[in-house]
Structures are given as structure tokens and as C-alpha cells.
Amino acid sequence: MYLEIVSPEATLFAGEVTSVTVPGINGEFQMLKDHAPIVSLLQEGKVKISGNISLEKEYASKFTKDAEGNTVLQISSGTIELKNNKVIVLAD
């Protein structure tokens, strides 16, 4: 599936991923390919991305790696939309 992570400053990431885990306001949840459409608010926490991730040099410092090898972005809040295997995260 295709993921875009957009902040007020720039598009931090855009590319194909295996899965995305986000900090929803009712708890953390994961999305995989062919997940049902969803729109949700996000709270402070970590966006975890699985797959063969290639980050642009200018934004790579905003991401870390966790013990499982996921690429992680810390956010303070945001919104997520998933439709037709395209995920858009609007993150603060």
C-alpha cells in the first residue's frame, strides 16, 4: 500500500509500505493492504512503518528505528485517512 506522511512544513515520506501502525485516539491500531476505509484522529505517539523504507536525506533525522526494525516517526497529533490502499497521515 502507498503511504504519505505530511507535516505543515513538507511531505516527510511518500512510498510503498507493508504496514502502518498509528496512535489512534482510542488506542494504537495497524493497517495492512486491503484494510477497510478509515478516517481517524491521532494522538501523541509513534507512527510505525514496516517495509523497505527509503527516506529523503533532508527528513531522515525526524525518523528513528525501533527494536523490530520499523521506521518510527514521533507525532504530537494528527489525522489519518485510508482508502483504496492509500494512507495519508497529516501529522503535527
C-alpha positions as a Markdown table, in Angstrom:
| # | Residue | x | y | z |
|---|---|---|---|---|
| 1 | Met | 0.0 | 0.0 | 0.0 |
| 2 | Tyr | 1.1 | 3.6 | -0.5 |
| 3 | Leu | 1.8 | 5.9 | 2.4 |
| 4 | Glu | 2.2 | 9.7 | 2.6 |
| 5 | Ile | 3.1 | 11.5 | 5.8 |
| 6 | Val | 2.5 | 15.2 | 5.5 |
| 7 | Ser | 3.5 | 17.8 | 8.1 |
| 8 | Pro | 2.8 | 21.5 | 8.0 |
| 9 | Glu | 6.4 | 22.0 | 6.6 |
| 10 | Ala | 6.6 | 19.3 | 4.0 |
| 11 | Thr | 5.8 | 15.8 | 2.8 |
| 12 | Leu | 8.1 | 13.8 | 5.1 |
| 13 | Phe | 7.6 | 10.4 | 3.4 |
| 14 | Ala | 5.9 | 9.1 | 0.4 |
| 15 | Gly | 6.2 | 5.5 | -0.8 |
| 16 | Glu | 5.1 | 1.8 | -0.7 |
| 17 | Val | 5.0 | 0.2 | 2.7 |
| 18 | Thr | 3.9 | -3.2 | 4.2 |
| 19 | Ser | 2.1 | -1.9 | 7.2 |
| 20 | Val | 1.4 | 1.3 | 9.2 |
| 21 | Thr | 0.7 | 1.4 | 12.9 |
| 22 | Val | -0.6 | 4.7 | 14.4 |
| 23 | Pro | -1.6 | 6.1 | 17.8 |
| 24 | Gly | -5.4 | 6.5 | 17.4 |
| 25 | Ile | -7.3 | 8.4 | 20.0 |
| 26 | Asn | -8.9 | 5.1 | 21.1 |
| 27 | Gly | -5.6 | 3.2 | 21.1 |
| 28 | Glu | -2.9 | 2.1 | 18.7 |
| 29 | Phe | -4.0 | 0.3 | 15.5 |
| 30 | Gln | -2.4 | -1.2 | 12.5 |
| 31 | Met | -3.3 | -1.1 | 8.8 |
| 32 | Leu | -2.3 | -3.6 | 6.2 |
| 33 | Lys | -3.0 | -3.9 | 2.4 |
| 34 | Asp | -6.7 | -4.1 | 1.6 |
| 35 | His | -7.8 | -2.7 | 5.0 |
| 36 | Ala | -11.3 | -1.2 | 5.1 |
| 37 | Pro | -11.5 | 2.5 | 4.5 |
| 38 | Ile | -11.0 | 4.6 | 7.7 |
| 39 | Val | -10.6 | 8.1 | 8.9 |
| 40 | Ser | -9.4 | 8.7 | 12.4 |
| 41 | Leu | -7.9 | 11.3 | 14.7 |
| 42 | Leu | -4.4 | 10.6 | 16.1 |
| 43 | Gln | -3.0 | 11.5 | 19.4 |
| 44 | Glu | 0.6 | 11.9 | 20.6 |
| 45 | Gly | 2.7 | 8.8 | 19.9 |
| 46 | Lys | 4.6 | 6.9 | 17.3 |
| 47 | Val | 3.8 | 6.2 | 13.7 |
| 48 | Lys | 5.5 | 2.9 | 12.9 |
| 49 | Ile | 6.2 | 2.0 | 9.3 |
| 50 | Ser | 7.1 | -1.5 | 8.1 |
| 51 | Gly | 8.6 | -2.3 | 4.7 |
| 52 | Asn | 11.6 | -1.4 | 2.6 |
| 53 | Ile | 11.6 | 2.3 | 3.5 |
| 54 | Ser | 13.8 | 4.9 | 1.7 |
| 55 | Leu | 13.8 | 8.3 | 3.4 |
| 56 | Glu | 14.8 | 11.6 | 1.8 |
| 57 | Lys | 18.1 | 12.9 | 3.4 |
| 58 | Glu | 16.6 | 16.2 | 4.5 |
| 59 | Tyr | 13.8 | 14.5 | 6.6 |
| 60 | Ala | 15.6 | 11.3 | 7.7 |
| 61 | Ser | 16.6 | 12.8 | 11.0 |
| 62 | Lys | 12.9 | 13.1 | 12.0 |
| 63 | Phe | 12.7 | 9.2 | 11.9 |
| 64 | Thr | 14.2 | 6.5 | 14.1 |
| 65 | Lys | 14.3 | 2.7 | 14.1 |
| 66 | Asp | 12.7 | 0.5 | 16.8 |
| 67 | Ala | 13.9 | -2.9 | 18.1 |
| 68 | Glu | 11.7 | -4.7 | 15.5 |
| 69 | Gly | 13.3 | -2.7 | 12.6 |
| 70 | Asn | 10.3 | -0.5 | 12.0 |
| 71 | Thr | 10.8 | 3.1 | 10.9 |
| 72 | Val | 9.3 | 5.4 | 13.5 |
| 73 | Leu | 8.1 | 9.0 | 13.5 |
| 74 | Gln | 7.1 | 10.7 | 16.8 |
| 75 | Ile | 4.0 | 12.9 | 16.4 |
| 76 | Ser | 2.0 | 15.2 | 18.7 |
| 77 | Ser | -1.3 | 14.8 | 16.9 |
| 78 | Gly | -2.8 | 14.3 | 13.5 |
| 79 | Thr | -5.4 | 12.7 | 11.2 |
| 80 | Ile | -5.2 | 9.6 | 9.1 |
| 81 | Glu | -7.2 | 8.5 | 6.1 |
| 82 | Leu | -7.0 | 5.2 | 4.4 |
| 83 | Lys | -8.9 | 4.5 | 1.1 |
| 84 | Asn | -8.1 | 2.1 | -1.8 |
| 85 | Asn | -4.7 | 1.1 | -0.3 |
| 86 | Lys | -3.5 | 4.7 | 0.0 |
| 87 | Val | -2.8 | 6.0 | 3.5 |
| 88 | Ile | -2.4 | 9.8 | 4.2 |
| 89 | Val | -1.2 | 10.9 | 7.6 |
| 90 | Leu | -1.5 | 14.6 | 8.4 |
| 91 | Ala | 0.9 | 14.9 | 11.3 |
| 92 | Asp | 1.9 | 17.7 | 13.7 |
